[in-house]
Amino acid sequence: MTSFLKLIISNPGKIFWLTPFGRFIDGDLFTGLMFLVVLLGSGFIDPEIVEGISNCIMIEFIIIHANVGMSVCGVVAKNERSKRLLILGIGSFYSLFVVAIAWGLAAWWLAIIFLSLTWSRFNQPVNNENKKGLMAEIIVTMIRFAIYMVGAVVAFGILALIGLDDETLMMLLWGFVYYFTLFLLRKWFARLREGQFLKDIPML
């Protein structure tokens, strides 16, 4: 039981994926489809629910920023004490934004997840091997941020083309584009690593 609780604290995103359904569903794909379903059904779903889900894409912005900040803390820290102090400061700073958004959306699970992530970083040991992993994580997170911003431009462009000017719909479409792109890229890179990508290209 203790090890199970430690797993949830260290990675709260795995709570759902530990269920029997988790192995059949990709996290990014599931989230992207959630945004798409709400977008397509926005005319039939309670407007407060639609707006609440659309605002979740803004939480991703804070999490991306916080993840880079906490990773940098782990890299530059000279010892465990300085690392903990830095992460505590960074985590507290970003927590203010998350708590404010959670308050506004009446969704306290957002704050709980973020604080759990901060706690996980706070208890992560610092060593040379771990620092290399953190540097790689910073690079990956910056790529996610680039996809995040491009997703916003794509969503805005699509709605502008079809003549819609609705911030809520834009954010829902943004969420779908962002998470679905992450899903496709991860699958694409996985196939490249396995050496199967070129086999699927038909001969001309």
Secondary structure, DSSP 8 states (H G I E B T S, - for coil): -HHHHHHHHH-TTHHHHTSTTGGGS-HHHHHHHHHHHHHHTTTTS-HHHHHHHHTHHHHHHHHHHHHHHHHHHHHH-SSHHHHHHHHHHHHHHHHHHHHHHHHHHT-HHHHHHHHHHHHHHHT----HHHHHHHHHHHHHHHHHHHHHHHHHHHHHHHHHHTT---HHHHHHHHHHHHHHHHHHHHHHHHHHHHT-TGGGS---
